[in-house]
Amino acid sequence: MTNSKKYLVLFTLFFLCFNFSLTAKPFESTYKPLPSINVLIKNANIYDGEGNELLQTDLLIKDGKIEAIGK
């Protein structure tokens, strides 16, 4: 087999493999989030984004979001 035929065969195989990889569908996600629970953190030192601090404060988290801050 000549060099040009080898390159042609290699290019054809590469092109076919590349083409099939583009058309393949990815696997569907099997991720299922865990049910959320309410969390109360007591006597926490909390610092907000503006640099303020709340010392020995309670923090309530419901459904993954901050629900309440205070005693």
Biopython code that builds the backbone (N, CA, C, O; Angstrom):
import numpy as np
from Bio.PDB.StructureBuilder import StructureBuilder

atoms = [
    (1, "MET", "N", (0.846, -1.169, 0.000)),
    (1, "MET", "CA", (0.000, 0.000, 0.000)),
    (1, "MET", "C", (0.898, 1.241, 0.000)),
    (1, "MET", "O", (1.860, 1.309, 0.765)),
    (2, "THR", "N", (0.596, 2.190, -0.830)),
    (2, "THR", "CA", (1.421, 3.394, -0.904)),
    (2, "THR", "C", (1.081, 4.340, 0.244)),
    (2, "THR", "O", (0.068, 4.191, 0.927)),
    (3, "ASN", "N", (1.958, 5.308, 0.426)),
    (3, "ASN", "CA", (1.755, 6.269, 1.512)),
    (3, "ASN", "C", (0.462, 7.049, 1.351)),
    (3, "ASN", "O", (-0.238, 7.296, 2.333)),
    (4, "SER", "N", (0.138, 7.437, 0.134)),
    (4, "SER", "CA", (-1.077, 8.228, -0.080)),
    (4, "SER", "C", (-2.325, 7.411, 0.255)),
    (4, "SER", "O", (-3.291, 7.958, 0.788)),
    (5, "LYS", "N", (-2.320, 6.117, -0.048)),
    (5, "LYS", "CA", (-3.470, 5.274, 0.290)),
    (5, "LYS", "C", (-3.578, 5.098, 1.808)),
    (5, "LYS", "O", (-4.678, 5.094, 2.360)),
    (6, "LYS", "N", (-2.432, 4.954, 2.477)),
    (6, "LYS", "CA", (-2.450, 4.831, 3.943)),
    (6, "LYS", "C", (-3.058, 6.075, 4.577)),
    (6, "LYS", "O", (-3.894, 5.982, 5.476)),
    (7, "TYR", "N", (-2.632, 7.235, 4.103)),
    (7, "TYR", "CA", (-3.162, 8.484, 4.649)),
    (7, "TYR", "C", (-4.650, 8.635, 4.350)),
    (7, "TYR", "O", (-5.410, 9.132, 5.181)),
    (8, "LEU", "N", (-5.058, 8.207, 3.168)),
    (8, "LEU", "CA", (-6.474, 8.282, 2.805)),
    (8, "LEU", "C", (-7.307, 7.377, 3.704)),
    (8, "LEU", "O", (-8.380, 7.779, 4.154)),
    (9, "VAL", "N", (-6.837, 6.173, 3.972)),
    (9, "VAL", "CA", (-7.554, 5.245, 4.850)),
    (9, "VAL", "C", (-7.599, 5.799, 6.271)),
    (9, "VAL", "O", (-8.650, 5.771, 6.911)),
    (10, "LEU", "N", (-6.477, 6.298, 6.768)),
    (10, "LEU", "CA", (-6.443, 6.870, 8.116)),
    (10, "LEU", "C", (-7.368, 8.075, 8.236)),
    (10, "LEU", "O", (-8.085, 8.214, 9.227)),
    (11, "PHE", "N", (-7.353, 8.940, 7.238)),
    (11, "PHE", "CA", (-8.224, 10.111, 7.261)),
    (11, "PHE", "C", (-9.689, 9.698, 7.237)),
    (11, "PHE", "O", (-10.508, 10.275, 7.953)),
    (12, "THR", "N", (-10.027, 8.706, 6.421)),
    (12, "THR", "CA", (-11.411, 8.231, 6.339)),
    (12, "THR", "C", (-11.860, 7.638, 7.670)),
    (12, "THR", "O", (-12.966, 7.923, 8.130)),
    (13, "LEU", "N", (-11.018, 6.818, 8.294)),
    (13, "LEU", "CA", (-11.368, 6.245, 9.599)),
    (13, "LEU", "C", (-11.522, 7.333, 10.659)),
    (13, "LEU", "O", (-12.456, 7.301, 11.460)),
    (14, "PHE", "N", (-10.608, 8.287, 10.657)),
    (14, "PHE", "CA", (-10.696, 9.382, 11.613)),
    (14, "PHE", "C", (-11.978, 10.176, 11.404)),
    (14, "PHE", "O", (-12.662, 10.512, 12.370)),
    (15, "PHE", "N", (-12.306, 10.475, 10.166)),
    (15, "PHE", "CA", (-13.509, 11.248, 9.858)),
    (15, "PHE", "C", (-14.761, 10.500, 10.298)),
    (15, "PHE", "O", (-15.672, 11.107, 10.860)),
    (16, "LEU", "N", (-14.823, 9.197, 10.055)),
    (16, "LEU", "CA", (-15.994, 8.412, 10.450)),
    (16, "LEU", "C", (-16.133, 8.366, 11.971)),
    (16, "LEU", "O", (-17.233, 8.530, 12.499)),
    (17, "CYS", "N", (-15.030, 8.144, 12.671)),
    (17, "CYS", "CA", (-15.087, 8.113, 14.142)),
    (17, "CYS", "C", (-15.488, 9.467, 14.701)),
    (17, "CYS", "O", (-16.294, 9.540, 15.628)),
    (18, "PHE", "N", (-14.942, 10.525, 14.156)),
    (18, "PHE", "CA", (-15.270, 11.869, 14.616)),
    (18, "PHE", "C", (-16.729, 12.191, 14.347)),
    (18, "PHE", "O", (-17.399, 12.789, 15.189)),
    (19, "ASN", "N", (-17.223, 11.803, 13.189)),
    (19, "ASN", "CA", (-18.614, 12.068, 12.817)),
    (19, "ASN", "C", (-19.566, 11.312, 13.741)),
    (19, "ASN", "O", (-20.580, 11.870, 14.161)),
    (20, "PHE", "N", (-19.263, 10.065, 14.062)),
    (20, "PHE", "CA", (-20.127, 9.291, 14.955)),
    (20, "PHE", "C", (-20.111, 9.861, 16.371)),
    (20, "PHE", "O", (-21.126, 9.827, 17.066)),
    (21, "SER", "N", (-18.972, 10.378, 16.796)),
    (21, "SER", "CA", (-18.910, 10.934, 18.152)),
    (21, "SER", "C", (-19.737, 12.209, 18.266)),
    (21, "SER", "O", (-20.235, 12.520, 19.349)),
    (22, "LEU", "N", (-19.893, 12.947, 17.183)),
    (22, "LEU", "CA", (-20.706, 14.165, 17.226)),
    (22, "LEU", "C", (-22.197, 13.857, 17.248)),
    (22, "LEU", "O", (-22.976, 14.618, 17.823)),
    (23, "THR", "N", (-22.599, 12.765, 16.636)),
    (23, "THR", "CA", (-24.026, 12.448, 16.556)),
    (23, "THR", "C", (-24.510, 11.616, 17.731)),
    (23, "THR", "O", (-25.716, 11.424, 17.883)),
    (24, "ALA", "N", (-23.613, 11.118, 18.562)),
    (24, "ALA", "CA", (-24.019, 10.291, 19.702)),
    (24, "ALA", "C", (-24.719, 11.154, 20.747)),
    (24, "ALA", "O", (-24.291, 12.273, 21.030)),
    (25, "LYS", "N", (-25.788, 10.627, 21.312)),
    (25, "LYS", "CA", (-26.526, 11.358, 22.339)),
    (25, "LYS", "C", (-25.930, 11.029, 23.703)),
    (25, "LYS", "O", (-25.626, 9.870, 23.983)),
    (26, "PRO", "N", (-25.762, 12.044, 24.557)),
    (26, "PRO", "CA", (-25.217, 11.776, 25.893)),
    (26, "PRO", "C", (-26.233, 11.038, 26.758)),
    (26, "PRO", "O", (-27.433, 11.055, 26.484)),
    (27, "PHE", "N", (-25.733, 10.397, 27.798)),
    (27, "PHE", "CA", (-26.625, 9.693, 28.710)),
    (27, "PHE", "C", (-27.506, 10.686, 29.447)),
    (27, "PHE", "O", (-27.082, 11.799, 29.760)),
    (28, "GLU", "N", (-28.723, 10.278, 29.719)),
    (28, "GLU", "CA", (-29.649, 11.116, 30.463)),
    (28, "GLU", "C", (-29.240, 11.134, 31.938)),
    (28, "GLU", "O", (-28.783, 10.126, 32.478)),
    (29, "SER", "N", (-29.405, 12.270, 32.568)),
    (29, "SER", "CA", (-28.996, 12.418, 33.967)),
    (29, "SER", "C", (-29.870, 11.572, 34.880)),
    (29, "SER", "O", (-31.081, 11.470, 34.682)),
    (30, "THR", "N", (-29.245, 10.970, 35.879)),
    (30, "THR", "CA", (-29.980, 10.185, 36.872)),
    (30, "THR", "C", (-29.966, 10.883, 38.224)),
    (30, "THR", "O", (-30.309, 10.283, 39.243)),
    (31, "TYR", "N", (-29.568, 12.153, 38.232)),
    (31, "TYR", "CA", (-29.464, 12.905, 39.485)),
    (31, "TYR", "C", (-30.845, 13.164, 40.070)),
    (31, "TYR", "O", (-31.746, 13.637, 39.378)),
    (32, "LYS", "N", (-31.000, 12.851, 41.346)),
    (32, "LYS", "CA", (-32.230, 13.153, 42.073)),
    (32, "LYS", "C", (-31.821, 13.840, 43.374)),
    (32, "LYS", "O", (-31.133, 13.239, 44.199)),
    (33, "PRO", "N", (-32.237, 15.095, 43.565)),
    (33, "PRO", "CA", (-31.821, 15.797, 44.780)),
    (33, "PRO", "C", (-32.428, 15.176, 46.025)),
    (33, "PRO", "O", (-33.551, 14.672, 46.002)),
    (34, "LEU", "N", (-31.680, 15.219, 47.099)),
    (34, "LEU", "CA", (-32.180, 14.724, 48.374)),
    (34, "LEU", "C", (-33.229, 15.686, 48.914)),
    (34, "LEU", "O", (-33.153, 16.888, 48.660)),
    (35, "PRO", "N", (-34.198, 15.178, 49.650)),
    (35, "PRO", "CA", (-35.186, 16.088, 50.238)),
    (35, "PRO", "C", (-34.499, 17.013, 51.239)),
    (35, "PRO", "O", (-33.651, 16.588, 52.024)),
    (36, "SER", "N", (-34.886, 18.286, 51.191)),
    (36, "SER", "CA", (-34.239, 19.243, 52.083)),
    (36, "SER", "C", (-34.849, 19.174, 53.474)),
    (36, "SER", "O", (-36.021, 18.838, 53.646)),
    (37, "ILE", "N", (-34.032, 19.498, 54.449)),
    (37, "ILE", "CA", (-34.490, 19.513, 55.832)),
    (37, "ILE", "C", (-34.245, 20.912, 56.389)),
    (37, "ILE", "O", (-33.419, 21.664, 55.871)),
    (38, "ASN", "N", (-34.963, 21.244, 57.437)),
    (38, "ASN", "CA", (-34.747, 22.524, 58.097)),
    (38, "ASN", "C", (-33.529, 22.408, 59.006)),
    (38, "ASN", "O", (-33.359, 21.419, 59.718)),
    (39, "VAL", "N", (-32.687, 23.436, 58.968)),
    (39, "VAL", "CA", (-31.459, 23.436, 59.759)),
    (39, "VAL", "C", (-31.436, 24.701, 60.607)),
    (39, "VAL", "O", (-31.638, 25.803, 60.097)),
    (40, "LEU", "N", (-31.191, 24.538, 61.900)),
    (40, "LEU", "CA", (-31.032, 25.675, 62.806)),
    (40, "LEU", "C", (-29.609, 25.646, 63.353)),
    (40, "LEU", "O", (-29.203, 24.690, 64.013)),
    (41, "ILE", "N", (-28.870, 26.696, 63.069)),
    (41, "ILE", "CA", (-27.517, 26.834, 63.589)),
    (41, "ILE", "C", (-27.589, 27.848, 64.722)),
    (41, "ILE", "O", (-27.963, 29.002, 64.510)),
    (42, "LYS", "N", (-27.230, 27.415, 65.920)),
    (42, "LYS", "CA", (-27.348, 28.279, 67.101)),
    (42, "LYS", "C", (-25.993, 28.871, 67.471)),
    (42, "LYS", "O", (-24.944, 28.254, 67.287)),
    (43, "ASN", "N", (-26.055, 30.093, 68.001)),
    (43, "ASN", "CA", (-24.874, 30.812, 68.498)),
    (43, "ASN", "C", (-23.773, 30.940, 67.445)),
    (43, "ASN", "O", (-22.598, 30.714, 67.734)),
    (44, "ALA", "N", (-24.159, 31.300, 66.236)),
    (44, "ALA", "CA", (-23.195, 31.449, 65.143)),
    (44, "ALA", "C", (-22.713, 32.893, 65.066)),
    (44, "ALA", "O", (-23.443, 33.817, 65.423)),
    (45, "ASN", "N", (-21.502, 33.078, 64.606)),
    (45, "ASN", "CA", (-20.998, 34.412, 64.279)),
    (45, "ASN", "C", (-21.204, 34.601, 62.786)),
    (45, "ASN", "O", (-20.601, 33.894, 61.979)),
    (46, "ILE", "N", (-22.059, 35.558, 62.411)),
    (46, "ILE", "CA", (-22.459, 35.741, 61.017)),
    (46, "ILE", "C", (-21.889, 37.061, 60.507)),
    (46, "ILE", "O", (-22.004, 38.098, 61.162)),
    (47, "TYR", "N", (-21.274, 37.005, 59.331)),
    (47, "TYR", "CA", (-20.739, 38.192, 58.678)),
    (47, "TYR", "C", (-21.449, 38.341, 57.340)),
    (47, "TYR", "O", (-21.451, 37.413, 56.531)),
    (48, "ASP", "N", (-22.061, 39.517, 57.100)),
    (48, "ASP", "CA", (-22.762, 39.707, 55.832)),
    (48, "ASP", "C", (-21.810, 40.281, 54.786)),
    (48, "ASP", "O", (-20.631, 40.501, 55.063)),
    (49, "GLY", "N", (-22.324, 40.517, 53.601)),
    (49, "GLY", "CA", (-21.504, 40.987, 52.489)),
    (49, "GLY", "C", (-21.015, 42.412, 52.636)),
    (49, "GLY", "O", (-20.132, 42.840, 51.893)),
    (50, "GLU", "N", (-21.573, 43.160, 53.583)),
    (50, "GLU", "CA", (-21.163, 44.548, 53.783)),
    (50, "GLU", "C", (-20.175, 44.696, 54.935)),
    (50, "GLU", "O", (-19.785, 45.816, 55.267)),
    (51, "GLY", "N", (-19.762, 43.590, 55.550)),
    (51, "GLY", "CA", (-18.790, 43.631, 56.627)),
    (51, "GLY", "C", (-19.398, 43.705, 58.017)),
    (51, "GLY", "O", (-18.664, 43.766, 59.004)),
    (52, "ASN", "N", (-20.718, 43.701, 58.118)),
    (52, "ASN", "CA", (-21.367, 43.709, 59.432)),
    (52, "ASN", "C", (-21.254, 42.335, 60.065)),
    (52, "ASN", "O", (-21.191, 41.322, 59.368)),
    (53, "GLU", "N", (-21.228, 42.305, 61.393)),
    (53, "GLU", "CA", (-21.142, 41.019, 62.080)),
    (53, "GLU", "C", (-22.256, 40.900, 63.110)),
    (53, "GLU", "O", (-22.600, 41.862, 63.797)),
    (54, "LEU", "N", (-22.805, 39.711, 63.197)),
    (54, "LEU", "CA", (-23.815, 39.372, 64.197)),
    (54, "LEU", "C", (-23.218, 38.256, 65.038)),
    (54, "LEU", "O", (-22.988, 37.153, 64.543)),
    (55, "LEU", "N", (-22.968, 38.545, 66.309)),
    (55, "LEU", "CA", (-22.305, 37.575, 67.173)),
    (55, "LEU", "C", (-23.326, 36.764, 67.956)),
    (55, "LEU", "O", (-24.335, 37.300, 68.412)),
    (56, "GLN", "N", (-23.067, 35.491, 68.108)),
    (56, "GLN", "CA", (-23.913, 34.543, 68.840)),
    (56, "GLN", "C", (-25.379, 34.669, 68.414)),
    (56, "GLN", "O", (-26.267, 34.892, 69.236)),
    (57, "THR", "N", (-25.602, 34.520, 67.117)),
    (57, "THR", "CA", (-26.923, 34.662, 66.514)),
    (57, "THR", "C", (-27.364, 33.319, 65.958)),
    (57, "THR", "O", (-26.537, 32.510, 65.538)),
    (58, "ASP", "N", (-28.680, 33.084, 65.956)),
    (58, "ASP", "CA", (-29.236, 31.856, 65.388)),
    (58, "ASP", "C", (-29.540, 32.071, 63.909)),
    (58, "ASP", "O", (-29.914, 33.168, 63.494)),
    (59, "LEU", "N", (-29.374, 31.012, 63.123)),
    (59, "LEU", "CA", (-29.610, 31.069, 61.685)),
    (59, "LEU", "C", (-30.488, 29.888, 61.297)),
    (59, "LEU", "O", (-30.129, 28.737, 61.544)),
    (60, "LEU", "N", (-31.650, 30.172, 60.684)),
    (60, "LEU", "CA", (-32.583, 29.126, 60.258)),
    (60, "LEU", "C", (-32.538, 29.002, 58.741)),
    (60, "LEU", "O", (-32.696, 29.990, 58.023)),
    (61, "ILE", "N", (-32.321, 27.775, 58.258)),
    (61, "ILE", "CA", (-32.280, 27.500, 56.820)),
    (61, "ILE", "C", (-33.423, 26.551, 56.489)),
    (61, "ILE", "O", (-33.506, 25.454, 57.042)),
    (62, "LYS", "N", (-34.322, 26.984, 55.566)),
    (62, "LYS", "CA", (-35.448, 26.160, 55.108)),
    (62, "LYS", "C", (-35.381, 26.048, 53.588)),
    (62, "LYS", "O", (-35.159, 27.042, 52.896)),
    (63, "ASP", "N", (-35.570, 24.862, 53.086)),
    (63, "ASP", "CA", (-35.564, 24.606, 51.639)),
    (63, "ASP", "C", (-34.312, 25.163, 50.959)),
    (63, "ASP", "O", (-34.374, 25.646, 49.828)),
    (64, "GLY", "N", (-33.177, 25.091, 51.659)),
    (64, "GLY", "CA", (-31.915, 25.520, 51.078)),
    (64, "GLY", "C", (-31.706, 27.020, 51.057)),
    (64, "GLY", "O", (-30.732, 27.490, 50.469)),
    (65, "LYS", "N", (-32.599, 27.797, 51.689)),
    (65, "LYS", "CA", (-32.483, 29.256, 51.703)),
    (65, "LYS", "C", (-32.539, 29.753, 53.138)),
    (65, "LYS", "O", (-33.153, 29.124, 54.000)),
    (66, "ILE", "N", (-31.896, 30.885, 53.388)),
    (66, "ILE", "CA", (-31.929, 31.470, 54.728)),
    (66, "ILE", "C", (-33.335, 31.989, 54.986)),
    (66, "ILE", "O", (-33.835, 32.846, 54.256)),
    (67, "GLU", "N", (-33.963, 31.470, 56.018)),
    (67, "GLU", "CA", (-35.334, 31.846, 56.363)),
    (67, "GLU", "C", (-35.356, 32.936, 57.433)),
    (67, "GLU", "O", (-36.153, 33.870, 57.346)),
    (68, "ALA", "N", (-34.489, 32.826, 58.442)),
    (68, "ALA", "CA", (-34.504, 33.807, 59.526)),
    (68, "ALA", "C", (-33.128, 33.896, 60.170)),
    (68, "ALA", "O", (-32.368, 32.928, 60.218)),
    (69, "ILE", "N", (-32.837, 35.113, 60.669)),
    (69, "ILE", "CA", (-31.611, 35.360, 61.415)),
    (69, "ILE", "C", (-32.009, 36.080, 62.695)),
    (69, "ILE", "O", (-32.744, 37.067, 62.644)),
    (70, "GLY", "N", (-31.545, 35.613, 63.820)),
    (70, "GLY", "CA", (-31.853, 36.280, 65.084)),
    (70, "GLY", "C", (-31.885, 35.291, 66.220)),
    (70, "GLY", "O", (-31.641, 34.098, 66.038)),
    (71, "LYS", "N", (-32.191, 35.804, 67.397)),
    (71, "LYS", "CA", (-32.271, 34.957, 68.602)),
    (71, "LYS", "C", (-33.613, 34.276, 68.679)),
    (71, "LYS", "O", (-33.871, 33.524, 69.619)),
]
sb = StructureBuilder()
sb.init_structure("model")
sb.init_model(0)
sb.init_chain("A")
sb.init_seg("    ")
for serial, (resi, resn, name, xyz) in enumerate(atoms, 1):
    if name == "N":
        sb.init_residue(resn, " ", resi, " ")
    sb.init_atom(name, np.array(xyz, "f"), 0.0, 1.0, " ", f" {name:<3s}", serial, name[0])
structure = sb.get_structure()
